[in-house]
Structure formats: structure tokens, C-alpha cells
Amino acid sequence: MKDIILQTALDQFKKHGIRDMSIQKLALTLKMSSKTFYKYFCNKEELVGNVLHMYYRQQYRVFENPNASFNSIQVFYNIWHNAVVHEYNVSNKFFQDLHYYYPELEQKITVDFGIKFWEKIKPIVNNGIKEGFFIESINTELVLESISILVYRIGRSDQFQKINSSQEEIFRNSVEIILRGMCTNEGLLELEKHIKVVDQK
């Protein structure tokens, strides 16, 4: 039942924001009493913390179930493509409410997951260099920081949504361009093949 509450809360927060989704509204959506809800969570802050953990775990599933047949450039592409799609489909109110009402909670969980994310993604770039897909002269820290800031802005501000483009078009004209700049000629060929496969899905 706890996982059902968390997934429902996450879905509702992503649509409506955190502030507008009270415990009473959430309990009504779940067809349960508020009393039953409080058997699982002491208060809304505890719920929000658990929901945020779930949000990041779902976003980083691509690390947990990597396709063994994918090379580093394919994995790298999929990670960032997934991140843009994932964040773009979340209401800005979710992130705004989180930042305004739960800043310490947001900071702690985001930093914790950020460290785990960096530990997983750096070796992918290093493998890509060894495989000859990424140019040797790239500054891994700088490139990853640049892409992460860009993805953050795509998902958590309304600047890109004002352009009135699809998430795919935004990805292709932002993150994908940086990715192309990281590639050797061999890497570009691998990237083009992978993009064709992705497009056919």
C-alpha cells in the first residue's frame, strides 16, 4: 500500500504541484481516509521526501538495467534523452513548490542523487574515449556539468516551453548538439545509427 500511495502522490504532484495537493485530496484520490494515510506517513514533509526519492530512482533506472549490447555512446544518449523526456513531462509547479516549501529537503536529496549519478556516468564517458567514440581532449567534468545544467533548465523552467516545440525537438537542438561535439568521426557514425533506431520506436 505504501508504494501505491507514493506512486499516486508522485503522479498528482507532477500534474498539480505539491501545495495544491493536500493530504485530504490525496486520500480522496486513493479512496482511503486521512487516518489510514497517516499510518504510513507522519506528515506531508515525510511523504514529499519519499516521493522525491521515488522520482529520482525512476529517472535513474537506466543505470540499473543497462542493455549489455549497447556501447557507451548509446548508453550516454539514452540517459540524457530519458532525463529530458522525464523532466519535461513534469509540471513546473512541482519543482517550484519543492524549492519554495521544502528547500532543505530538496537540497539534501538532490545532492545525494547527484553524487550517485556522477559516479555512474563518468565511467561511461571514459569508456567512450577508450572505445574511440568520444574525443580524448574533452573535459569530462565540464561537459557533464554543461549538459546537466541544460537538462535542468529544460525541465524546471518555462523558457523552453515558451518555444512551443516538442521534447524531442528540444532534445535534438540542445543536448544532442553537445553530444555530437563530443564525438569522433567513428562516434558520429555510431550516434547516427542509434538515432535512427530510436526514431523507429
C-alpha positions in Angstrom: 0.0 0.0 0.0 2.9 2.4 0.8 4.2 2.1 -2.8 0.7 2.8 -4.2 0.4 5.9 -2.1 3.9 7.1 -3.2 3.2 6.5 -6.9 -0.2 8.2 -6.7 1.3 11.1 -4.8 4.1 11.4 -7.3 1.7 11.4 -10.3 -0.5 14.0 -8.6 2.4 16.2 -7.6 3.8 16.1 -11.1 0.5 17.2 -12.5 -0.7 19.8 -9.9 2.3 20.7 -7.8 2.8 19.9 -4.1 1.0 22.8 -2.4 -2.4 22.2 -4.2 -2.4 18.5 -3.4 -3.3 18.3 0.2 -3.3 15.0 2.2 -7.1 15.1 2.2 -7.2 15.4 -1.7 -4.6 12.6 -2.0 -6.6 10.4 0.4 -9.7 11.0 -1.6 -7.9 10.1 -4.9 -6.7 6.9 -3.2 -10.2 6.2 -1.8 -8.9 6.0 1.7 -9.3 8.0 4.9 -6.7 10.5 6.1 -6.4 8.4 9.2 -5.3 5.4 7.1 -2.8 7.6 5.2 -1.2 8.7 8.5 -0.5 5.0 9.3 2.2 5.2 6.6 3.5 8.8 6.8 3.7 11.1 9.8 3.2 14.3 7.8 3.4 15.8 4.3 7.1 16.5 4.5 7.9 12.8 5.1 5.6 12.0 2.1 7.4 14.6 -0.1 10.8 13.2 0.9 9.8 9.7 0.0 8.2 10.9 -3.3 11.3 12.7 -4.3 13.4 9.6 -3.7 11.0 7.6 -5.9 11.1 10.3 -8.6 14.9 10.1 -8.8 15.0 6.3 -8.6 12.6 6.1 -11.6 14.7 8.6 -13.5 17.9 6.7 -12.9 16.6 3.2 -13.8 18.5 3.4 -17.0 21.6 2.7 -14.9 20.1 -0.3 -13.1 19.1 -2.1 -16.3 21.6 -1.2 -19.0 21.4 -3.1 -22.2 24.5 -5.2 -22.5 24.5 -4.9 -26.3 24.7 -1.0 -26.1 28.1 0.7 -26.4 29.0 3.8 -24.3 27.7 6.3 -26.8 24.3 4.6 -27.0 24.0 4.4 -23.2 25.1 8.0 -22.8 22.5 9.2 -25.4 19.7 7.1 -23.7 20.5 8.5 -20.2 20.2 12.2 -21.3 17.2 11.5 -23.7 15.4 9.8 -20.8 16.3 12.8 -18.4 14.8 15.4 -20.8 11.7 13.4 -21.5 11.2 12.6 -17.8 11.6 16.2 -16.6 9.8 17.9 -19.5 6.6 16.0 -18.6 6.5 17.4 -15.1 4.6 20.5 -14.1 6.9 23.4 -13.2 4.7 23.8 -10.1 6.2 20.5 -8.7 9.7 21.9 -8.8 8.7 25.5 -7.7 6.7 24.2 -4.7 9.6 21.8 -3.8 12.1 24.7 -3.9 9.9 27.1 -2.0 8.3 25.0 0.7 10.9 22.2 1.2 14.3 23.8 0.2 16.4 21.8 2.7 14.8 18.5 1.7 15.2 19.3 -2.0 18.9 20.2 -1.5 19.7 17.1 0.5 18.0 14.5 -1.7 19.1 16.3 -5.0 22.8 16.4 -3.8 22.7 12.7 -2.7 21.3 11.5 -6.0 23.6 13.9 -7.9 26.6 12.3 -6.4 25.4 8.8 -7.3 24.5 10.0 -10.8 28.0 11.4 -11.4 29.7 8.2 -10.1 27.7 6.2 -12.7 28.0 8.5 -15.7 31.7 9.4 -15.6 32.9 5.9 -16.4 30.6 5.8 -19.4 32.3 8.9 -20.8 35.8 7.4 -20.0 34.8 4.1 -21.7 33.6 6.1 -24.7 37.0 7.7 -25.0 38.7 4.3 -24.8 36.3 2.9 -27.5 37.2 5.8 -29.8 33.7 7.3 -29.8 34.5 10.4 -27.7 37.4 12.8 -28.4 40.2 12.4 -25.9 40.6 16.1 -25.3 37.1 16.6 -23.8 36.9 17.8 -20.2 34.5 15.2 -18.7 33.5 17.3 -15.7 32.8 20.4 -17.8 30.8 18.5 -20.4 28.7 16.7 -17.9 28.1 19.9 -15.9 27.0 21.7 -19.1 24.6 19.0 -20.1 23.1 18.7 -16.7 22.5 22.5 -16.4 20.9 22.4 -19.8 18.6 19.4 -18.9 17.8 21.2 -15.6 16.7 24.3 -17.4 14.7 22.3 -20.0 12.7 20.6 -17.3 12.5 23.1 -14.5 11.8 26.4 -16.2 9.2 27.5 -18.7 11.8 29.0 -21.0 11.9 26.1 -23.4 8.1 25.5 -23.2 7.6 29.1 -24.5 9.2 28.0 -27.8 6.3 25.6 -28.3 8.4 22.7 -29.5 8.2 19.0 -28.7 10.5 17.5 -26.1 12.2 15.6 -29.0 12.8 18.7 -31.0 14.2 20.5 -27.9 16.5 17.5 -27.2 17.7 17.3 -30.8 18.5 21.0 -30.9 20.3 21.2 -27.5 21.7 18.2 -25.7 22.2 16.2 -29.0 24.3 19.0 -30.4 26.6 18.9 -27.4 26.8 15.1 -27.7 27.8 15.4 -31.4 30.5 17.8 -30.4 32.0 15.2 -28.1 32.2 12.6 -30.8 35.0 11.4 -33.0 34.1 10.6 -36.7 33.6 7.0 -35.6 31.4 8.2 -32.7 29.3 10.3 -35.0 28.6 7.2 -37.2 27.5 5.2 -34.2 25.4 8.0 -32.9 23.6 8.4 -36.2 22.8 4.7 -36.3 21.5 4.8 -32.8 19.3 7.9 -33.5 17.7 6.0 -36.5 16.9 3.1 -34.2 15.4 5.4 -31.6 13.3 7.2 -34.2 11.8 4.0 -35.4 10.5 3.1 -31.9 
